[in-house]
């Protein structure tokens, strides 16, 4: 499994992709695990996430890109901070934000900055 998901004491869901990028056949497992937390959130108290992505040079399949775009369309998902993204993935995030009409994702270099933004 290329990811770990853990709810922190501060209510921020930590997602770590240290095992690499999601492959096409792993998307369903990730969505199942993620939706357990997303389903417990509400639009009034949306889920906040901190994603650690160590995926330099890895390309995401169209199925993975669509899954992330669909997730970001959900009003139960609030602020989403990500650290460790390469240029390719940063461009994809821009496309996801434009496609969903939202402005809830921010990219950071350091975890401390990401957490400060999520806690605002």
MODELLER restraints for C-alpha pairs under 7 A, 6 or more apart:
rsr = mdl.restraints
at = mdl.atoms
rsr.add(forms.Gaussian(group=physical.xy_distance, feature=features.Distance(at['CA:2:A'], at['CA:17:A']), mean=5.78, stdev=0.5))
rsr.add(forms.Gaussian(group=physical.xy_distance, feature=features.Distance(at['CA:2:A'], at['CA:18:A']), mean=6.65, stdev=0.5))
rsr.add(forms.Gaussian(group=physical.xy_distance, feature=features.Distance(at['CA:2:A'], at['CA:19:A']), mean=3.91, stdev=0.5))
rsr.add(forms.Gaussian(group=physical.xy_distance, feature=features.Distance(at['CA:2:A'], at['CA:20:A']), mean=5.34, stdev=0.5))
rsr.add(forms.Gaussian(group=physical.xy_distance, feature=features.Distance(at['CA:2:A'], at['CA:21:A']), mean=6.61, stdev=0.5))
rsr.add(forms.Gaussian(group=physical.xy_distance, feature=features.Distance(at['CA:2:A'], at['CA:22:A']), mean=6.42, stdev=0.5))
rsr.add(forms.Gaussian(group=physical.xy_distance, feature=features.Distance(at['CA:3:A'], at['CA:15:A']), mean=6.85, stdev=0.5))
rsr.add(forms.Gaussian(group=physical.xy_distance, feature=features.Distance(at['CA:3:A'], at['CA:16:A']), mean=5.35, stdev=0.5))
rsr.add(forms.Gaussian(group=physical.xy_distance, feature=features.Distance(at['CA:3:A'], at['CA:17:A']), mean=4.43, stdev=0.5))
rsr.add(forms.Gaussian(group=physical.xy_distance, feature=features.Distance(at['CA:3:A'], at['CA:18:A']), mean=6.52, stdev=0.5))
rsr.add(forms.Gaussian(group=physical.xy_distance, feature=features.Distance(at['CA:3:A'], at['CA:19:A']), mean=5.91, stdev=0.5))
rsr.add(forms.Gaussian(group=physical.xy_distance, feature=features.Distance(at['CA:4:A'], at['CA:15:A']), mean=5.71, stdev=0.5))
rsr.add(forms.Gaussian(group=physical.xy_distance, feature=features.Distance(at['CA:4:A'], at['CA:16:A']), mean=5.13, stdev=0.5))
rsr.add(forms.Gaussian(group=physical.xy_distance, feature=features.Distance(at['CA:4:A'], at['CA:17:A']), mean=6.72, stdev=0.5))
rsr.add(forms.Gaussian(group=physical.xy_distance, feature=features.Distance(at['CA:5:A'], at['CA:14:A']), mean=5.73, stdev=0.5))
rsr.add(forms.Gaussian(group=physical.xy_distance, feature=features.Distance(at['CA:5:A'], at['CA:15:A']), mean=4.62, stdev=0.5))
rsr.add(forms.Gaussian(group=physical.xy_distance, feature=features.Distance(at['CA:5:A'], at['CA:16:A']), mean=6.54, stdev=0.5))
rsr.add(forms.Gaussian(group=physical.xy_distance, feature=features.Distance(at['CA:6:A'], at['CA:13:A']), mean=5.83, stdev=0.5))
rsr.add(forms.Gaussian(group=physical.xy_distance, feature=features.Distance(at['CA:6:A'], at['CA:14:A']), mean=5.26, stdev=0.5))
rsr.add(forms.Gaussian(group=physical.xy_distance, feature=features.Distance(at['CA:6:A'], at['CA:15:A']), mean=6.64, stdev=0.5))
rsr.add(forms.Gaussian(group=physical.xy_distance, feature=features.Distance(at['CA:7:A'], at['CA:13:A']), mean=4.39, stdev=0.5))
rsr.add(forms.Gaussian(group=physical.xy_distance, feature=features.Distance(at['CA:7:A'], at['CA:14:A']), mean=6.07, stdev=0.5))
rsr.add(forms.Gaussian(group=physical.xy_distance, feature=features.Distance(at['CA:8:A'], at['CA:14:A']), mean=6.84, stdev=0.5))
rsr.add(forms.Gaussian(group=physical.xy_distance, feature=features.Distance(at['CA:12:A'], at['CA:48:A']), mean=5.18, stdev=0.5))
rsr.add(forms.Gaussian(group=physical.xy_distance, feature=features.Distance(at['CA:12:A'], at['CA:49:A']), mean=5.43, stdev=0.5))
rsr.add(forms.Gaussian(group=physical.xy_distance, feature=features.Distance(at['CA:12:A'], at['CA:50:A']), mean=6.77, stdev=0.5))
rsr.add(forms.Gaussian(group=physical.xy_distance, feature=features.Distance(at['CA:13:A'], at['CA:48:A']), mean=6.21, stdev=0.5))
rsr.add(forms.Gaussian(group=physical.xy_distance, feature=features.Distance(at['CA:13:A'], at['CA:49:A']), mean=4.65, stdev=0.5))
rsr.add(forms.Gaussian(group=physical.xy_distance, feature=features.Distance(at['CA:13:A'], at['CA:50:A']), mean=6.13, stdev=0.5))
rsr.add(forms.Gaussian(group=physical.xy_distance, feature=features.Distance(at['CA:14:A'], at['CA:49:A']), mean=5.90, stdev=0.5))
rsr.add(forms.Gaussian(group=physical.xy_distance, feature=features.Distance(at['CA:14:A'], at['CA:50:A']), mean=4.87, stdev=0.5))
rsr.add(forms.Gaussian(group=physical.xy_distance, feature=features.Distance(at['CA:14:A'], at['CA:51:A']), mean=5.92, stdev=0.5))
rsr.add(forms.Gaussian(group=physical.xy_distance, feature=features.Distance(at['CA:15:A'], at['CA:50:A']), mean=6.13, stdev=0.5))
rsr.add(forms.Gaussian(group=physical.xy_distance, feature=features.Distance(at['CA:15:A'], at['CA:51:A']), mean=4.64, stdev=0.5))
rsr.add(forms.Gaussian(group=physical.xy_distance, feature=features.Distance(at['CA:15:A'], at['CA:52:A']), mean=6.22, stdev=0.5))
rsr.add(forms.Gaussian(group=physical.xy_distance, feature=features.Distance(at['CA:16:A'], at['CA:51:A']), mean=5.80, stdev=0.5))
rsr.add(forms.Gaussian(group=physical.xy_distance, feature=features.Distance(at['CA:16:A'], at['CA:52:A']), mean=4.77, stdev=0.5))
rsr.add(forms.Gaussian(group=physical.xy_distance, feature=features.Distance(at['CA:16:A'], at['CA:53:A']), mean=6.39, stdev=0.5))
rsr.add(forms.Gaussian(group=physical.xy_distance, feature=features.Distance(at['CA:17:A'], at['CA:52:A']), mean=6.04, stdev=0.5))
rsr.add(forms.Gaussian(group=physical.xy_distance, feature=features.Distance(at['CA:17:A'], at['CA:53:A']), mean=5.10, stdev=0.5))
rsr.add(forms.Gaussian(group=physical.xy_distance, feature=features.Distance(at['CA:17:A'], at['CA:54:A']), mean=6.35, stdev=0.5))
rsr.add(forms.Gaussian(group=physical.xy_distance, feature=features.Distance(at['CA:18:A'], at['CA:53:A']), mean=6.39, stdev=0.5))
rsr.add(forms.Gaussian(group=physical.xy_distance, feature=features.Distance(at['CA:18:A'], at['CA:54:A']), mean=5.45, stdev=0.5))
rsr.add(forms.Gaussian(group=physical.xy_distance, feature=features.Distance(at['CA:20:A'], at['CA:54:A']), mean=6.72, stdev=0.5))
rsr.add(forms.Gaussian(group=physical.xy_distance, feature=features.Distance(at['CA:20:A'], at['CA:55:A']), mean=5.75, stdev=0.5))
rsr.add(forms.Gaussian(group=physical.xy_distance, feature=features.Distance(at['CA:21:A'], at['CA:55:A']), mean=6.08, stdev=0.5))
rsr.add(forms.Gaussian(group=physical.xy_distance, feature=features.Distance(at['CA:21:A'], at['CA:58:A']), mean=6.65, stdev=0.5))
rsr.add(forms.Gaussian(group=physical.xy_distance, feature=features.Distance(at['CA:21:A'], at['CA:60:A']), mean=6.92, stdev=0.5))
rsr.add(forms.Gaussian(group=physical.xy_distance, feature=features.Distance(at['CA:23:A'], at['CA:61:A']), mean=6.99, stdev=0.5))
rsr.add(forms.Gaussian(group=physical.xy_distance, feature=features.Distance(at['CA:24:A'], at['CA:61:A']), mean=6.32, stdev=0.5))
rsr.add(forms.Gaussian(group=physical.xy_distance, feature=features.Distance(at['CA:24:A'], at['CA:63:A']), mean=6.19, stdev=0.5))
rsr.add(forms.Gaussian(group=physical.xy_distance, feature=features.Distance(at['CA:24:A'], at['CA:64:A']), mean=6.38, stdev=0.5))
rsr.add(forms.Gaussian(group=physical.xy_distance, feature=features.Distance(at['CA:27:A'], at['CA:64:A']), mean=6.38, stdev=0.5))
rsr.add(forms.Gaussian(group=physical.xy_distance, feature=features.Distance(at['CA:38:A'], at['CA:47:A']), mean=6.21, stdev=0.5))
rsr.add(forms.Gaussian(group=physical.xy_distance, feature=features.Distance(at['CA:38:A'], at['CA:76:A']), mean=6.21, stdev=0.5))
rsr.add(forms.Gaussian(group=physical.xy_distance, feature=features.Distance(at['CA:38:A'], at['CA:77:A']), mean=6.71, stdev=0.5))
rsr.add(forms.Gaussian(group=physical.xy_distance, feature=features.Distance(at['CA:41:A'], at['CA:47:A']), mean=5.56, stdev=0.5))
rsr.add(forms.Gaussian(group=physical.xy_distance, feature=features.Distance(at['CA:41:A'], at['CA:76:A']), mean=5.55, stdev=0.5))
rsr.add(forms.Gaussian(group=physical.xy_distance, feature=features.Distance(at['CA:42:A'], at['CA:76:A']), mean=5.03, stdev=0.5))
rsr.add(forms.Gaussian(group=physical.xy_distance, feature=features.Distance(at['CA:43:A'], at['CA:75:A']), mean=5.28, stdev=0.5))
rsr.add(forms.Gaussian(group=physical.xy_distance, feature=features.Distance(at['CA:43:A'], at['CA:76:A']), mean=4.73, stdev=0.5))
rsr.add(forms.Gaussian(group=physical.xy_distance, feature=features.Distance(at['CA:46:A'], at['CA:76:A']), mean=4.69, stdev=0.5))
rsr.add(forms.Gaussian(group=physical.xy_distance, feature=features.Distance(at['CA:46:A'], at['CA:77:A']), mean=5.17, stdev=0.5))
rsr.add(forms.Gaussian(group=physical.xy_distance, feature=features.Distance(at['CA:46:A'], at['CA:78:A']), mean=4.75, stdev=0.5))
rsr.add(forms.Gaussian(group=physical.xy_distance, feature=features.Distance(at['CA:47:A'], at['CA:76:A']), mean=6.11, stdev=0.5))
rsr.add(forms.Gaussian(group=physical.xy_distance, feature=features.Distance(at['CA:47:A'], at['CA:77:A']), mean=4.87, stdev=0.5))
rsr.add(forms.Gaussian(group=physical.xy_distance, feature=features.Distance(at['CA:47:A'], at['CA:78:A']), mean=5.21, stdev=0.5))
rsr.add(forms.Gaussian(group=physical.xy_distance, feature=features.Distance(at['CA:48:A'], at['CA:77:A']), mean=6.64, stdev=0.5))
rsr.add(forms.Gaussian(group=physical.xy_distance, feature=features.Distance(at['CA:48:A'], at['CA:78:A']), mean=5.23, stdev=0.5))
rsr.add(forms.Gaussian(group=physical.xy_distance, feature=features.Distance(at['CA:48:A'], at['CA:79:A']), mean=4.98, stdev=0.5))
rsr.add(forms.Gaussian(group=physical.xy_distance, feature=features.Distance(at['CA:48:A'], at['CA:80:A']), mean=5.76, stdev=0.5))
rsr.add(forms.Gaussian(group=physical.xy_distance, feature=features.Distance(at['CA:48:A'], at['CA:118:A']), mean=6.80, stdev=0.5))
rsr.add(forms.Gaussian(group=physical.xy_distance, feature=features.Distance(at['CA:49:A'], at['CA:79:A']), mean=6.52, stdev=0.5))
rsr.add(forms.Gaussian(group=physical.xy_distance, feature=features.Distance(at['CA:49:A'], at['CA:80:A']), mean=4.73, stdev=0.5))
rsr.add(forms.Gaussian(group=physical.xy_distance, feature=features.Distance(at['CA:49:A'], at['CA:81:A']), mean=6.16, stdev=0.5))
rsr.add(forms.Gaussian(group=physical.xy_distance, feature=features.Distance(at['CA:50:A'], at['CA:80:A']), mean=6.02, stdev=0.5))
rsr.add(forms.Gaussian(group=physical.xy_distance, feature=features.Distance(at['CA:50:A'], at['CA:81:A']), mean=4.87, stdev=0.5))
rsr.add(forms.Gaussian(group=physical.xy_distance, feature=features.Distance(at['CA:50:A'], at['CA:82:A']), mean=5.72, stdev=0.5))
rsr.add(forms.Gaussian(group=physical.xy_distance, feature=features.Distance(at['CA:51:A'], at['CA:81:A']), mean=6.21, stdev=0.5))
rsr.add(forms.Gaussian(group=physical.xy_distance, feature=features.Distance(at['CA:51:A'], at['CA:82:A']), mean=4.59, stdev=0.5))
rsr.add(forms.Gaussian(group=physical.xy_distance, feature=features.Distance(at['CA:51:A'], at['CA:83:A']), mean=6.39, stdev=0.5))
rsr.add(forms.Gaussian(group=physical.xy_distance, feature=features.Distance(at['CA:52:A'], at['CA:82:A']), mean=5.88, stdev=0.5))
rsr.add(forms.Gaussian(group=physical.xy_distance, feature=features.Distance(at['CA:52:A'], at['CA:83:A']), mean=5.19, stdev=0.5))
rsr.add(forms.Gaussian(group=physical.xy_distance, feature=features.Distance(at['CA:52:A'], at['CA:84:A']), mean=6.13, stdev=0.5))
rsr.add(forms.Gaussian(group=physical.xy_distance, feature=features.Distance(at['CA:53:A'], at['CA:83:A']), mean=6.16, stdev=0.5))
rsr.add(forms.Gaussian(group=physical.xy_distance, feature=features.Distance(at['CA:53:A'], at['CA:84:A']), mean=5.03, stdev=0.5))
rsr.add(forms.Gaussian(group=physical.xy_distance, feature=features.Distance(at['CA:53:A'], at['CA:85:A']), mean=5.85, stdev=0.5))
rsr.add(forms.Gaussian(group=physical.xy_distance, feature=features.Distance(at['CA:54:A'], at['CA:84:A']), mean=5.57, stdev=0.5))
rsr.add(forms.Gaussian(group=physical.xy_distance, feature=features.Distance(at['CA:54:A'], at['CA:85:A']), mean=6.79, stdev=0.5))
rsr.add(forms.Gaussian(group=physical.xy_distance, feature=features.Distance(at['CA:55:A'], at['CA:85:A']), mean=6.76, stdev=0.5))
rsr.add(forms.Gaussian(group=physical.xy_distance, feature=features.Distance(at['CA:56:A'], at['CA:85:A']), mean=6.87, stdev=0.5))
rsr.add(forms.Gaussian(group=physical.xy_distance, feature=features.Distance(at['CA:56:A'], at['CA:86:A']), mean=5.40, stdev=0.5))
rsr.add(forms.Gaussian(group=physical.xy_distance, feature=features.Distance(at['CA:69:A'], at['CA:96:A']), mean=5.40, stdev=0.5))
rsr.add(forms.Gaussian(group=physical.xy_distance, feature=features.Distance(at['CA:69:A'], at['CA:100:A']), mean=6.91, stdev=0.5))
rsr.add(forms.Gaussian(group=physical.xy_distance, feature=features.Distance(at['CA:72:A'], at['CA:100:A']), mean=6.79, stdev=0.5))
rsr.add(forms.Gaussian(group=physical.xy_distance, feature=features.Distance(at['CA:73:A'], at['CA:100:A']), mean=5.51, stdev=0.5))
rsr.add(forms.Gaussian(group=physical.xy_distance, feature=features.Distance(at['CA:78:A'], at['CA:104:A']), mean=6.32, stdev=0.5))
rsr.add(forms.Gaussian(group=physical.xy_distance, feature=features.Distance(at['CA:79:A'], at['CA:104:A']), mean=4.85, stdev=0.5))
rsr.add(forms.Gaussian(group=physical.xy_distance, feature=features.Distance(at['CA:79:A'], at['CA:105:A']), mean=6.03, stdev=0.5))
rsr.add(forms.Gaussian(group=physical.xy_distance, feature=features.Distance(at['CA:79:A'], at['CA:118:A']), mean=6.25, stdev=0.5))
rsr.add(forms.Gaussian(group=physical.xy_distance, feature=features.Distance(at['CA:80:A'], at['CA:104:A']), mean=6.04, stdev=0.5))
rsr.add(forms.Gaussian(group=physical.xy_distance, feature=features.Distance(at['CA:80:A'], at['CA:105:A']), mean=4.73, stdev=0.5))
rsr.add(forms.Gaussian(group=physical.xy_distance, feature=features.Distance(at['CA:80:A'], at['CA:106:A']), mean=6.48, stdev=0.5))
rsr.add(forms.Gaussian(group=physical.xy_distance, feature=features.Distance(at['CA:81:A'], at['CA:105:A']), mean=5.78, stdev=0.5))
rsr.add(forms.Gaussian(group=physical.xy_distance, feature=features.Distance(at['CA:81:A'], at['CA:106:A']), mean=5.02, stdev=0.5))
rsr.add(forms.Gaussian(group=physical.xy_distance, feature=features.Distance(at['CA:81:A'], at['CA:107:A']), mean=5.89, stdev=0.5))
rsr.add(forms.Gaussian(group=physical.xy_distance, feature=features.Distance(at['CA:81:A'], at['CA:114:A']), mean=5.63, stdev=0.5))
rsr.add(forms.Gaussian(group=physical.xy_distance, feature=features.Distance(at['CA:81:A'], at['CA:118:A']), mean=6.95, stdev=0.5))
rsr.add(forms.Gaussian(group=physical.xy_distance, feature=features.Distance(at['CA:82:A'], at['CA:106:A']), mean=6.42, stdev=0.5))
rsr.add(forms.Gaussian(group=physical.xy_distance, feature=features.Distance(at['CA:82:A'], at['CA:107:A']), mean=4.96, stdev=0.5))
rsr.add(forms.Gaussian(group=physical.xy_distance, feature=features.Distance(at['CA:82:A'], at['CA:108:A']), mean=6.05, stdev=0.5))
rsr.add(forms.Gaussian(group=physical.xy_distance, feature=features.Distance(at['CA:83:A'], at['CA:107:A']), mean=5.87, stdev=0.5))
rsr.add(forms.Gaussian(group=physical.xy_distance, feature=features.Distance(at['CA:83:A'], at['CA:108:A']), mean=4.89, stdev=0.5))
rsr.add(forms.Gaussian(group=physical.xy_distance, feature=features.Distance(at['CA:83:A'], at['CA:109:A']), mean=5.49, stdev=0.5))
rsr.add(forms.Gaussian(group=physical.xy_distance, feature=features.Distance(at['CA:83:A'], at['CA:110:A']), mean=6.47, stdev=0.5))
rsr.add(forms.Gaussian(group=physical.xy_distance, feature=features.Distance(at['CA:83:A'], at['CA:111:A']), mean=6.62, stdev=0.5))
rsr.add(forms.Gaussian(group=physical.xy_distance, feature=features.Distance(at['CA:84:A'], at['CA:109:A']), mean=6.34, stdev=0.5))
rsr.add(forms.Gaussian(group=physical.xy_distance, feature=features.Distance(at['CA:97:A'], at['CA:103:A']), mean=6.18, stdev=0.5))
rsr.add(forms.Gaussian(group=physical.xy_distance, feature=features.Distance(at['CA:108:A'], at['CA:114:A']), mean=5.87, stdev=0.5))
